[in-house]
Amino acid sequence: MHVRKHPDIIYSLGEIMNISKTKSTKRFNYTVNLNDTAKQAGSNVVTISTLPIEDSRYSIGQTSLTMTVREAKALNSFLSDTLS
């Protein structure tokens, strides 16, 4: 099996198998993992993780929130409507 690698996408025989995107800010990591061929629960998830910052009142320790893509889309819609 021939596999070509791209920073965000893994291709196998011309099909997209796995997509992983990450964005980081000073306080948070945002990660989206998508697997078009997987039917298992937990294959397509969005995770928001805090980054512990010493001497900060915002983030103590590390916490993460994982949600399905459907839940993330609902959150995106809510935030877009509310913050626009």
C-alpha positions, 0 to 999 in steps of 0.5 A: 500500500502506497501512503503519501503524507501531508502535514494535515492529511494522510492519503492512501490509494488516493482516498483521504483517510484521516485529517487532523488540524490543530490551532494553539493560542496562549491559553488553549489548544484546539484540535479537530480529528476527522476520519471519513472511513471510520464508523466508530464513536470517537473517530470524529471529534473536536477537543479544546484543551487549556494550557496551564499558565503560572500566575494566571487566574484564567487557567490552573492545571490542565482541562480538556473538553471533547465533543462530536463534530455535530456538537462542535457545529452546534457550538459554532452556530451558537457562538456565531449567532451570539457574538456577531 
